Amino acid sequence: MTTFRGLWRRSLIRHPDGRCDTTSDVHWLQGLETFVDLRQPAGWPAFADRRGRDSLSVEDCAALARQQGFAGTFAFDGSHFEWQRRIDFQPKTGQADAGSLTWEDGVLVERGRDVAYTEHWHRDGARSVTPTAAIWLRDLASGANAALLRVGADFMMARDRAVALAPGASLAECVAGAADAKQARELIDCEISRGLVAARRLQITHSTLPYRVGDAVHGDIRGDRFLNRDRAPDGRERTREWEIIASDGEIEALLNA
């Protein structure tokens, strides 16, 4: 899949009912096989005083539930490409995320196979695509899965939530039906972040969790373990320890500037 390696920005989506969105901030980072995608509505609030999950109000959770994002592996069956999602910010729909990809006037056009949508994608050719590396992880404490992907100076990280979502419903519906603020926060607690690599520092610039913006991953690989900085629910810094369950690319360069 090296043809598509790099950071892509979406300029348009046309939904089956004819609605179009040209303003959402949407980026797809594609590695050798691993991909991560983050989609945030335009005019996203800063949530500047949020420091951890416990600082989110029910209203915050309802707003954050409007985001989308996912991570998984990219496959091709000879006629269609499929983004096989392993982590999803929204509940599972039961439909495959698959479509065709064609170049039209310098724009990569994606057309859905099972759902009649159209998306326009653009890649900055000036951005390096080396090194490229990805690791898939399992949290030793919670069992949650995660992925860390680097392509050139860009990285994205996805971490699944520890609670299950009801399939078919939207995350907004799940949050609206939460019994209390604690449950609403647990439903939102799925991190999909993107940012830049510099001086062994993976600096987060955008995230589904607003309190992660400005943080650094501070990763360290030790054999089959990966340690990184994170935030506890109360906002204090903590170290997460992960088991590396799969990898591809130049792993030794994953954290190097």
ABEGO torsion letter per residue (X at the ends): XAAABEBBBBABBBBAAGBBBAABBBBBBBBAABBBBBBBBBGBBAGAABABAAABBAAAAAAAAABBEBBEBBBBAGABBBBBBABBABBBAGBBBBBBBBBBGGBBBBBBAABBBBBBBBBBAABBAOBBBBBBBBBAAAGBBBBBBBBEABBBBBBBBABBBBBGBBAAAAAAABABAAAAAAAABBBBBBBBBBGGBBBBABBABAAABGBBAGBBBBEABBBBBBBBAAGBBBBBBBBBABBBEBAAAAABX
